Amino acid sequence: MGLDHRPALRSGRRHRGVYRRAVIVVIYFEHHKITTKGNWHVGTVWPFRGCEVEMHEEGFSCTCKKRPTTKCNHIKSVELGLLGVGQQYWK
C-alpha cells in the first residue's frame, strides 16, 4: 500500500506542547468605614490557618480562594478587629 496516513509535519518541526502560565489575579475588597489609602497598616499581613489577609492601598486581599467573588470570613474578621468590635476592655 505505501501510503502514509499520518499528518505531515509543517516545515519539519516537531509538535511542541502548549505550556500555560499561571496567572495570579488579586481582587481587593474595600470597607466603607476603613480608609486603606495611606493607612499605616498597608502591607501588614494577618496569618490564618492556610491563608493570609493583607491590606493594600486598594483594599484587603486574601489567599484562601483562587477567584474570590465576595469577602471571605478572614477579611471580615480582620476588619472587625481593626474596628474594635467584639473586644473586651478590662478596667
C-alpha positions as CSV (number, residue, x, y, z in Angstrom):
1,M,0.0,0.0,0.0
2,G,2.8,2.5,0.6
3,L,0.5,5.4,1.6
4,D,1.3,7.1,4.9
5,H,-1.9,8.4,6.6
6,R,-0.1,10.3,9.3
7,P,-0.4,14.1,9.2
8,A,2.6,15.8,7.7
9,L,4.7,18.0,10.0
10,R,5.0,21.6,8.8
11,S,8.4,22.6,7.7
12,G,9.9,19.6,9.5
13,R,9.2,20.9,13.1
14,R,8.3,18.7,15.9
15,H,5.0,19.2,17.7
16,R,5.5,21.1,20.8
17,G,3.3,21.1,23.9
18,V,1.5,24.2,24.9
19,Y,2.5,25.4,28.3
20,R,0.1,27.6,30.3
21,R,1.4,30.3,32.6
22,A,-0.1,30.6,36.0
23,V,-1.9,33.9,36.2
24,I,-2.4,35.3,39.7
25,V,-5.4,37.6,39.9
26,V,-5.6,39.6,43.1
27,I,-9.0,41.0,43.9
28,Y,-9.2,43.8,46.6
29,F,-12.2,44.3,48.8
30,E,-12.9,47.7,50.3
31,H,-14.6,48.6,53.6
32,H,-16.9,51.5,53.9
33,K,-15.5,52.7,57.3
34,I,-11.8,51.8,56.9
35,T,-9.7,54.0,54.7
36,T,-6.9,52.0,53.3
37,K,-5.3,54.7,51.1
38,G,-2.3,56.0,53.1
39,N,-3.1,53.9,56.2
40,W,-0.2,52.8,58.3
41,H,-1.4,49.2,58.2
42,V,-0.8,48.9,54.5
43,G,1.5,46.0,53.8
44,T,0.5,44.2,57.1
45,V,-0.2,40.5,56.7
46,W,-2.5,38.7,59.1
47,P,-1.8,34.9,59.1
48,F,-4.7,32.5,59.4
49,R,-4.7,28.7,59.1
50,G,-3.9,28.0,55.4
51,C,-4.2,31.6,54.2
52,E,-3.1,35.2,54.7
53,V,-5.0,38.5,54.7
54,E,-3.1,41.6,53.5
55,M,-4.0,45.2,53.5
56,H,-3.2,47.1,50.3
57,E,-3.8,50.7,49.2
58,E,-6.8,49.4,47.2
59,G,-8.3,47.3,50.0
60,F,-8.0,43.9,51.6
61,S,-6.9,40.6,49.8
62,C,-6.9,37.0,51.0
63,T,-5.2,33.9,49.6
64,C,-7.8,31.4,50.6
65,K,-9.7,31.3,47.3
66,K,-8.4,31.3,43.7
67,R,-11.1,33.5,42.3
68,P,-13.0,35.3,45.1
69,T,-16.3,37.0,44.3
70,T,-17.3,38.0,47.8
71,K,-15.4,38.8,51.0
72,C,-14.3,35.8,52.9
73,N,-14.7,35.4,56.7
74,H,-10.9,36.0,57.1
75,I,-11.2,39.5,55.7
76,K,-14.3,40.2,57.7
77,S,-12.7,39.2,61.0
78,V,-9.6,41.4,60.3
79,E,-11.9,44.4,59.5
80,L,-13.9,43.8,62.7
81,G,-10.7,43.5,64.7
82,L,-9.5,46.9,63.3
83,L,-12.8,48.5,64.2
84,G,-12.6,47.1,67.7
85,V,-15.8,45.1,67.5
86,G,-16.1,42.2,70.0
87,Q,-13.1,43.1,72.0
88,Q,-13.2,43.2,75.8
89,Y,-11.7,46.1,77.7
90,W,-10.6,45.4,81.2
91,K,-10.5,48.1,83.9
